[in-house]
Amino acid sequence: MRRKKNACGFHCIKVTDLSVKIDDQQILSSVNLHIHCGTFAAIIGRNGAGKSTLLKAILGEIPHTGTIEFKNTENGRMQDLSIGYVPQSINIDRTTPMDVYDLITSFNYHRPVFFRQKKLHNEIKKILSEFDAENLIDQKIGTLSGGELQRVLLSLAVINEPHLLLLDEPVSGIDKNGMDLFYEKMKLLVKEHDMAAIIISHDMDYVAKYADEVILLDKTVLASGTPKSVYESQPFGDMFGGSYDYGNLNLRSIPIGH
């Protein structure tokens, strides 16, 4: 069972002057971020703004300039900082015989998937219940819907209580009930388990309601701060074609094609 923790302020990620250039194309330029534990931060921006590239740079998947510092200080010592990641999409072989139990066991428990233990089965089921996915434990991966697969991947990403959780549009295509469930669960996990979470999202009202911090990105950081301060900023209005009625949340997505 998860151990409830209070946000301690020890864990953070600090990005300084991060830039990414691929061939002759400048994808990111002088990005600066500083996000502490217990913070649910959202990156918003138009398509092609470099949002996914930023997460991949943080993960060390693409070359970049500038610095990325992970800090996890406890008792005056630097500890290893663990990262969980949920990609925007994942290619699954629909014919694979692997089920959800097999997937989680092979990734996290390093045990033969054919050797099933009732105790472990119950433990994994409890982990999946964090995202109301416990009923999927024996379902074949290839038969999962997009929303079901994302719930499993979210459970997989937080199974070891990472200090930093990176989410690249993890609820794309999920209905309103699924959206409500996701954001409420994430808010709870961040606050109770001392995580810093960074989500890429186009769901502006959900971000306004749940995020602690918002980063408006278009190759560089145009505005950052509370949802209210960013949504009422000039760069936000310029990007999305007008002001945002912050006091009237309709839980809709602002078109990104502006």
C-alpha angles and dihedrals in degrees: 000000000000117000112230113231133181119233106266103186092232098109123068145143120225122192117190126189093333115181132176124195123178114192103314096335120102105214099172130012128194098332114185124190136159116186125174132205116277090037126121104202126185128203113208133177145116123299110283093027092124098253098136090039089058092055091047090051090051089051090051093242096126132036118258143161125236126048136291115194125191113195126191109163119179125164090354094302132108112241131191113276116219123211130205120199136191114188125215091248139358129201111234125188101235090208096057114124091212116116129201093267090053092048096052094041093052093047100043113017103039092218129133107272091219091062104078123190123194091217092053091044090056092046093053091045089056090051091051090050089070085077097029090255100120091111089062096061096105097034120113113254092229093059097054120112119233092261093047092050092050091052090052092048091050090052089049092049095054098037093105095039097247120208091224125035120192118196122186105198091312096176100046109148095009119132125247095267089053091048092052091049093048098050094044092050093047093050089051094047094048094050099040100038101041096244130154106216128191117192130185107216142166092191098103099179093050090049090049091051101042112020121097092198134019128203117198106205133191104156086308134032108280096177138353137179136076117356090250095052093047096043091051093046124110094240090056091051092047093050099045100034103251147006124306121239094227094180094056111062112187095170095237135132121252110230109257096205095082 
